[in-house]
Amino acid sequence: MTMNTARRHAKSPSLRFSSSISSSSIDLLDTMESPDALKDEILCEGDEAEGRMNGGGQSSLVFLGTGCSSAVPSARCLIQPTDPPCPVCTESLSIPPEENPNYKCNTSLLIDYCQDDGAHSYIQIDVGKTFREQVLRWFTGHKIPRIDSIVLTHEHADAVLGLDDIRMFPRFSPTNDIDPIPIYCTQYTVDSIAKRFPYLVKRRLEEGQIVRFIAQLDWNIIDGDPEKPFVISGLEFVPLPIIITILGKCPFLFIYYLQIFFFMQVMHGEDYISDVSRFPAATEYLISESGAGQLDLLIIDTNSLRKVVSRSTHFSFPETLDALKRIRPKRALLIGMTHDYDHHTHNKILEEWSIREGIPVQLARDGLRVFIDL
């Protein structure tokens, strides 16, 4: 999925969901919290620290997870170690996750939107298998107090299997009169979730049924039509279609994936693309410098170091870089990585590529907070 930020409207700014920041500098961390800065901020005390960690009067994106569906470290590498052992996964045994950029949960993002009156709204993008761990680590570290709304980009396990844990946010009501959290997804996604979590989709209690402590969700159906934007917690989202995969040559599957996976356009040219294997020509035009306009920041999938048939639903590293050369955003952050990537080694490679191509690019890391204007 991707999202992307567009122009500011009179009533509500619009957002497109992959993120971008404006600056010509190669150093992406100018306007982001680096791993060391994040660690220092979590350890500091006082009102000033809390104000900074809450984003103060500025909107931000918090990367709750930047890894693949199985997350990193890979459990297989630890219980069935190779000879020599996988260095990225083995590192997790000695370095705490909050200090280890190679520790990656399922890809997920939180939008901390600071409105004109200083009030903050928190929009959660995807609720995967590692959601509870992400909340305990990064909601507490960044002082995120709640979730105001949810967007599900698609129905895969790494995007929805943490939905049961949404119950931790609203207070329990024995009369079931709490306000549900608005949740936005396609009809296909909600139909899939209804089979796995029927108690989360069902709206009304049957007569005599006991109120249970479960997540209360208000389901809202969206589609991938860029002509049908929708507003969530004061931000306008513009869905743009992408292709996750094409199985064989069946045109139905081609259309099917266009409908299910999409990316949102958020204000100021930010795009978030978590699962992608190809862009339709119309979508690439909308997000390209040579098309409708240059993105400030593009957050894009880069699953494996090289193309693997079993991972054909995702861009590989070379495919991501080729896409960046075509789209040419002002900046880019990569997400969805497997244990093939070493954060430090491949950011060195990307630094050289960035200088050569004139597009600042880095791997994102869990816990990274990017301050932006919305």
C-alpha positions in Angstrom: 0.0 0.0 0.0 1.0 3.6 -0.3 -0.3 6.8 0.8 0.7 10.2 -0.3 0.1 13.8 0.9 -1.4 16.4 -1.4 -2.3 20.0 -1.2 -3.9 21.6 1.9 -7.6 22.0 1.6 -9.6 24.7 3.3 -11.1 22.2 5.8 -8.7 19.4 6.0 -5.2 18.7 4.7 -4.7 15.8 2.5 -2.3 13.0 3.0 -0.8 10.5 0.7 0.8 7.7 2.4 4.3 7.3 1.8 6.3 9.9 3.4 8.5 12.6 2.2 10.4 15.5 3.6 11.6 18.7 1.8 15.3 19.3 1.7 18.1 18.9 -0.8 20.6 17.6 1.7 21.9 14.0 1.4 21.6 13.7 5.2 18.1 12.3 5.7 18.4 12.6 9.5 18.3 16.4 9.4 14.6 16.4 10.2 14.4 12.9 11.7 15.3 11.4 15.0 18.4 9.3 14.5 18.8 6.1 16.5 21.2 7.7 18.9 18.9 10.8 19.3 16.0 8.6 19.9 17.8 6.6 22.6 18.9 9.9 24.3 15.4 11.3 24.2 13.9 8.2 25.7 16.4 8.4 28.6 16.0 12.1 29.3 13.5 13.5 31.7 11.4 16.6 32.3 8.7 18.6 30.5 11.0 19.6 27.7 11.8 16.0 26.8 8.1 15.0 27.0 7.2 17.9 24.7 9.7 16.9 22.1 8.7 13.2 22.3 5.1 14.2 21.9 6.0 16.1 18.7 5.3 19.4 20.4 3.4 21.5 17.9 4.5 19.6 14.8 3.2 16.5 13.0 5.3 13.4 12.6 5.5 9.9 11.3 6.6 7.2 13.7 7.9 4.0 12.1 6.5 1.3 14.4 7.9 -1.5 12.1 10.1 -1.7 9.0 10.5 -5.4 8.6 9.0 -8.2 6.5 6.1 -10.4 7.3 8.2 -12.9 9.4 10.0 -9.9 11.0 13.7 -9.7 11.9 15.4 -11.6 13.5 14.2 -14.7 11.7 13.3 -17.3 14.3 14.7 -20.0 12.0 18.1 -18.4 12.1 18.1 -18.6 15.9 16.6 -22.1 16.5 18.3 -23.7 13.5 21.5 -21.7 13.1 23.6 -22.0 10.0 27.3 -22.3 9.8 28.5 -19.6 9.9 25.4 -18.1 11.8 23.4 -15.3 10.3 25.1 -12.1 11.6 22.0 -9.9 11.5 19.7 -12.3 13.4 22.4 -13.4 15.9 23.0 -9.8 16.8 19.5 -9.7 18.3 20.7 -12.0 21.1 23.1 -9.4 22.4 21.7 -6.0 21.6 18.3 -4.7 23.0 15.7 -4.1 20.2 15.4 -0.4 20.9 19.2 -0.1 20.3 19.4 -2.5 17.4 18.4 -1.1 13.9 18.4 -4.7 12.6 15.6 -5.6 14.9 12.5 -5.1 12.7 8.8 -5.7 13.4 6.1 -6.0 10.8 5.9 -2.9 8.6 3.6 -0.3 10.3 3.4 3.4 10.6 1.7 5.9 13.0 0.7 9.4 11.8 0.8 11.9 14.7 -1.1 14.8 13.2 -0.9 18.1 15.0 -3.9 20.2 14.1 -4.0 24.0 14.0 -5.2 24.3 17.5 -2.3 22.1 18.8 -4.5 19.0 19.4 -2.9 15.7 18.2 -4.7 13.0 16.3 -3.1 9.5 16.0 -3.7 7.5 12.9 -2.5 3.9 12.9 -1.5 2.3 9.5 -1.8 -1.5 9.7 -2.0 -3.7 12.8 0.2 -6.7 12.2 1.4 -9.8 14.1 3.9 -7.7 16.1 1.6 -4.9 17.0 1.5 -5.4 20.8 5.3 -5.4 20.9 5.4 -2.2 18.8 3.0 -0.5 21.2 5.0 -1.5 24.3 8.2 -0.3 22.8 7.4 2.7 20.7 4.1 4.1 22.0 5.7 4.3 25.4 9.0 5.6 24.1 7.4 8.3 22.0 4.6 9.1 24.5 1.8 8.1 22.2 -1.4 8.0 24.4 -4.0 6.4 22.1 -5.2 5.6 18.6 -7.9 7.7 17.1 -8.3 5.9 13.8 -6.9 2.9 11.8 -6.2 2.3 8.1 -5.6 -1.2 6.9 -3.7 -1.3 3.6 -4.6 -5.0 2.9 -5.7 -8.2 4.5 -2.3 -10.1 4.9 -1.4 -11.5 8.3 1.4 -8.8 8.8 -1.2 -6.1 8.4 -4.2 -7.3 10.4 -3.4 -10.1 12.8 -2.9 -7.7 15.7 -6.4 -6.3 15.6 -7.5 -8.2 18.7 -5.0 -6.1 20.7 -6.8 -2.9 19.8 -8.8 -3.7 22.9 -6.0 -2.2 25.0 -6.9 1.4 23.9 -10.5 2.1 24.8 -11.7 1.7 28.4 -13.9 -1.3 29.0 -17.6 -0.6 29.4 -20.0 -3.2 30.9 -22.8 -1.6 28.9 -20.9 -1.6 25.6 -21.5 2.2 25.2 -17.9 3.2 24.4 -17.2 5.0 21.2 -15.7 2.6 18.6 -12.4 3.4 16.8 -13.0 4.2 13.2 -11.2 1.7 10.9 -10.9 2.1 7.1 -10.2 -0.6 4.5 -11.5 -2.2 1.3 -14.6 -4.5 1.2 -12.3 -7.4 0.4 -10.2 -6.7 3.5 -13.2 -6.5 5.8 -14.7 -9.7 4.3 -11.4 -11.5 5.0 -11.1 -10.1 8.6 -14.7 -11.2 9.2 -13.7 -14.8 8.7 -10.7 -14.6 11.1 -12.2 -12.2 13.7 -16.0 -12.4 13.4 -16.4 -10.9 16.8 -14.5 -7.7 15.7 -16.7 -7.1 12.7 -20.1 -7.9 14.2 -21.7 -4.6 15.2 -24.6 -5.7 17.5 -24.9 -8.0 20.4 -27.5 -10.7 20.2 -30.2 -10.8 22.9 -28.8 -12.1 26.2 -25.2 -12.1 24.9 -22.6 -11.0 27.5 -20.5 -7.9 26.8 -17.0 -9.0 26.3 -13.8 -7.0 26.6 -13.0 -6.8 22.8 -12.0 -4.0 20.5 -14.9 -1.8 19.4 -14.4 -0.9 15.8 -16.4 1.3 13.4 -15.8 -0.2 9.9 -15.7 2.2 7.0 -15.3 0.8 3.4 -13.0 2.6 0.9 -11.8 1.7 -2.6 -8.7 2.5 -4.7 -10.3 5.3 -6.7 -8.1 8.4 -6.7 -11.3 10.4 -7.4 -12.8 9.3 -4.1 -10.6 10.7 -1.3 -11.7 10.2 2.3 -11.0 12.1 5.5 -9.6 10.4 8.7 -9.1 12.4 11.9 -8.9 15.7 9.9 -6.5 14.4 7.2 -7.7 13.7 3.6 -6.4 10.5 2.1 -6.3 9.9 -1.6 -6.0 6.2 -2.6 -3.8 5.3 -5.5 -3.7 1.8 -7.0 -0.5 -0.3 -7.1 0.1 -3.9 -8.2 1.2 -6.4 -5.5 1.7 -9.3 -7.9 0.4 -10.8 -11.1 -0.2 -14.5 -11.0 0.2 -15.9 -14.5 -1.4 -13.7 -17.2 -4.9 -13.7 -15.8 -6.4 -10.1 -16.3 -8.8 -10.7 -13.4 -6.0 -11.1 -10.9 -4.4 -8.0 -12.3 -7.5 -6.0 -11.6 -8.0 -7.8 -8.3 -4.8 -6.6 -6.9 -5.4 -3.1 -8.2 -8.5 -3.0 -6.1 -7.1 -4.5 -2.9 -3.8 -2.8 -2.5 -3.5 0.9 -2.8 -1.6 3.8 -1.6 -2.8 7.0 -0.1 -1.7 10.5 -1.0 -1.2 12.6 2.0 -0.4 16.3 2.1 2.9 17.8 0.9 3.8 14.9 -1.4 4.4 12.1 1.1 3.8 8.5 -0.1 3.9 5.3 1.9 4.1 2.1 -0.2 4.4 -1.0 2.0 3.7 -3.8 -0.4 4.3 -3.4 -4.1 5.7 -5.4 -7.1 4.7 -2.9 -9.9 3.2 0.5 -10.4 0.4 1.0 -12.9 1.4 3.6 -15.4 -1.3 6.1 -14.2 -0.1 5.7 -10.6 3.6 6.2 -11.4 2.7 9.3 -13.4 0.9 10.8 -10.4 3.9 10.4 -8.1 6.8 11.1 -10.5 8.8 14.2 -11.0 8.3 13.8 -14.7 4.6 13.4 -14.2 2.2 15.1 -11.9 4.8 16.4 -9.5 7.9 15.4 -7.4 7.3 13.8 -4.0 9.0 15.3 -1.0 9.4 11.9 0.6 8.7 8.4 -0.6 8.5 5.5 1.8 8.7 2.3 -0.3 9.0 -1.4 0.0 12.3 -3.2 -0.6 11.8 -6.8 0.6 14.8 -8.9 -0.6 18.3 -8.1 -1.9 17.6 -9.8 -5.1 14.4 -11.0 -6.9 13.1 -14.2 -5.5 10.1 -16.0 -7.0 8.6 -16.8 -3.6 8.7 -13.0 -2.8 7.3 -11.8 -6.1 4.7 -9.8 -4.3 7.4 -7.3 -3.3 10.0 -5.1 -4.9 13.6 -6.4 -4.5 16.4 -4.0 -3.7 17.4 -3.4 -7.4 13.8 -3.0 -8.4 13.2 -0.4 -5.7 16.3 1.6 -6.8 15.1 1.4 -10.4 11.7 2.7 -9.3 13.3 5.6 -7.4 15.3 6.6 -10.5 12.1 6.8 -12.5 10.0 8.5 -9.8 12.8 10.7 -8.5 11.4 11.9 -5.1 13.3 14.5 -3.1 14.0 11.8 -0.5 13.2 8.2 0.2 13.1 5.7 3.1 13.0 2.0 2.5 10.9 -0.5 4.5 9.8 -4.1 4.5 13.3 -5.5 4.8 14.3 -9.2 5.5 17.3 -10.3 7.4 19.3 -10.1 4.2 19.9 -6.4 5.0 22.4 -5.1 7.5 21.2 -1.6 8.5 24.7 -0.1 8.7 26.3 -1.9 5.7 23.4 -1.2 3.3 23.0 2.4 4.4 26.6 2.9 3.4 25.8 1.4 0.0 22.7 3.7 -0.3 24.8 6.7 0.7 27.0 6.1 -2.2 24.0 5.5 -4.5 22.4 8.7 -3.2 25.4 10.8 -4.1 25.6 9.2 -7.5 21.9 9.5 -8.4 21.1 12.7 -6.6 18.3 11.1 -4.6 18.9 10.9 -0.8 17.8 7.3 0.2 18.2 5.3 3.5 16.8 2.3 5.2 14.3 3.2 7.8 14.4 1.6 11.2 11.9 0.7 13.9 11.3 3.7 16.2 12.4 6.3 13.7 10.3 9.5 14.0 10.1 11.9 11.1 8.8 15.4 11.7 6.8 16.8 8.8 4.3 19.7 8.1 0.8 18.5 7.5 
